[in-house]
């Protein structure tokens, strides 16, 4: 009788071990499938990025998380994390980038500063391949046609990235030769006659784009520092703000989220 009871106990333990192994395998299979689909979704459909600087103020603020359409412009090696050198150029690219769109892209290759090559940037497309573009006292000209600038108001902005305050003049800008709706850009008064705001006319080469930040006097862009952006470096088109947190709070500082979330910016359409 005792022997039979022992055998039953051992049999039950054996069954429990088998069940645990089976459950572990099923859990691992689910995790692998979930991670695979999640990665593919972020590689090829939508992704999101944290805005680290004030170069797109007031359109995008430090701490905004724009949702980005990865499939909008087709795909390149930069669509995949770490940009593996699997192929060159773009696939499924319809050459459909438009003036006025806000794009996420990889920093152009720079042999002098190779660490820049892993940086994601976000700027507004100003000019397309073949366009002639210039800036005169802050006014953009594309193919000889000037943008319109209408003053809106002044704004004091706290840049939590470099820890200073700037008084900005906000203007409504309508880009030349663009179907995009007007958007708001920022200038600093004393920077009106700076070299980036008086940029001599250049022609955008084939397969490249001319981009600028909406915070015109606090942006390293095609006027200064970036140059033309190769089509291969495009990662997607910014669509809307999915999340936003103020005061330089990091994502891992969860105990500071509630008092610093910008609820009014969540799901805000990016124009």
N, C-alpha and C positions, 0 to 999 in steps of 0.2 A: 504494500500500500504506500509506504513511504517512498519507495523507489519510483512508483508511478507518479507521485506528486512532484518529485524532483525532476523527472523527465518532462512533465508538463511545464514546470517553471522554466526549465532550460529551453524548451521549445518556444515558450512565450518570449523569452529574452531574444532568441534567435529571430523570431518574427519581428520583434520591435526594432532590432538592428537593421533588418532588411527594409522595414518601413521607413526608418530614418534615412537610410542611404537613398531610397527611392525619392523621398521628399526633398532631400538635399539636391539630388540630380534635377528634379523638376524645378526647384527654386533657382538653381544655377542656370538652367535652360531659359527660364523666364527672364532672369537678369541679363543674360547675353542677348536675347532677342530684343528686350527693351532698350538696352544700351545701343545696339546696332541700329534700331529704328530711330532712336533719339539722335544719334550721330548723323545718320543719313539726312534726317530732317534739318539739322543745323547746317550740314554741308551744302545741301542742294535746294532747300525750300525757304526757310526763314532762319535768321539768327538774330542776336542782339548784342549790343556793345555798350559799355559805359563811356560817356563823354568825359574825358579827363581834363579838358582845358576850356578857356572862355572864348575860343576863336570863332564860335558860331552864335554867341550871344547877340540878340535876344532870342533867336529862333530855337537854339538848344543851350541849355545851361549845364554847368558842371554837375555831374550826378544824374543827368538824364540817361535813360536806357532806351535808345531808339530800336524799334523792330525793323529789320532789314530784309527786303525781298532778295534772296540770293539768286533766284532764277530769272530776275528781270532782264539781265544782260547776258544770259548764258553763263558758262562756267570756264574757269581757268584753274591752274594749280593753286591759286590763292583762295579758291572756294573751300579748300580743305585745310584743316588746322595744320600749322607748321609749313604750309606751302611745299609739299614734297615735289621733287622735280620729275613728275610722272609724264608730263607733256607740256608743250609750249603753246602760246597763243590762247584763243578762246574757242570753245565749241558751243554750238546752238546760239551764236551771237547774231542778233538781227540788226546790229548797228543802229539801235533805237534810243541811244542816250540823247536827252533833250536839254537845251539851255534852261537853266533855272532849277533843274533837279538836284536834290541833295544826295550825294553818293558816299559810300564807304569804300575805301581803297587801301591797298598796301603802300607804304612809303616807297617811292621810286628807289631802285637799286643804287647804292652809293658805296663805291669801293673804299672811300676814305673813312666812312662811318658804317661798317657792316651791321652794327646793332640796330640802325634805323630800319633795316629791311624787314624786321619783324613787327613794326609799328603799324597799327590800324589808324587811319585818319578819316575825318568826315568833313566835307566841304561842299560848296555849291558849284555846279557846272556853269561857267560863264560863256565859254566859247568852244566850238566843235572843230574837228579837223578841217583845215583849209580856211577857217575864219581869221580875219585880221582883228586884233584886239589891242586896245590901249586904255590907259586911265589918265584923265586930266583933272587935277584938283579933286580927286575922289570920284569923278563921274566916269563910268565905264562907257567905252565906245566899241561897238562890234560892227565891222565892215562899214565904218564911217557913221553909224547911227548911234546917237547918245541915249543912255538910260535916263529915265525921269526920276528925280529925287524930290520928294515933298516932305518938308520938316513936320514931325509929329509932336515930339516933346523931349525933355531932358530926363535922364535916368541916372541914378547913382548905383553902380554895380560893385558888389564885394566879390573880388576874385579870390576864392579860397585856395586856388592852386598856387598863386604867387603872393597871397596874403596882402593885397592892397585894395584900395577903393579907386574907381575911375568914374568921372562924370562923363556920361555918354550922350551924344545928340542922336536921337532916333529919327530915321527917315523912312518913308515908304518908297521903295524902289521898284520900278517896272523895268525889267531887263529888255534891251533892244532885241528885236527879231525873235522874241520868245512868246509862246502861248501860255507860259506859266503865269499864275496870278501874281499880283504885287506881293512883296514880302517886306519885312522890316530889317533894316541894317543899322549899324551903329558906327559913329565916328567920334574921335576926340578932337576938339577944336584946334588945339595947337599942332596937331599932326597933319593939317590940311595940305601943307606944302611939302610934306615928306616925300622921299623918292618912291615908296610904294604907291602913293596917291598920285604920282606923276610918272606913270610907267610908259615908256615909249612903245610905239606900235610894233607888234610882232605878228607873225603868221603861225598859227598852230599847225604843226607838221601832221602828216597822215598818221592815223592810228593813235592819236594823243588828244588830250583835253586840257583846257585852261580852267583852273578852279580858284575860288577865293572863299575866305571865311566871311560870314556876315558881320562879324566884329572887325571891321576893316583895318583898324589900327592896332589890333592885338592878334594878328593871324599871320603865321608863316604859310604862304601858299604859292601859287604859280608866279606871283610877282617877286617873291623873295624867299629863297630857301628850298622850294620844291621843284620849280620848273614845270614842264609839261608832264601830265600823268599818262603813262602808257595804258592802252585799252586792256592789256593783259592784267594790270594791277587792280582793275575794278572788282569789287566783291559784292556789290548790291546797291539797291536804292532804298534810302531811308523812308519809312512809311508813317509810323506814328510812335509816340512815346509810350512805352509799355509800363514804365516805372520811373520814379524820380525821387532822389533823396538829396537834401540840402546840407550845407555847412561842412562839406568835405567828409561826411560820414562814409565809411567803407561798408561794403556788403556784409562782411563778417562781423561788424559791430551791431549785431541784432538788437542789443539792449537799447540802442539809440534810434532805432527805426521809427517808432510810433511818433515821437515828437519832431522828427525831421523829414518825414515823407511829404512830398509836395502833392497832395491829393488832387489839386486843380490841374496838374499836368498829366496825370495818368490817362491814357487813351487819347491824348491830344494829337490831332493830325498835324504832321510836319508839312509846312508850306514853304 
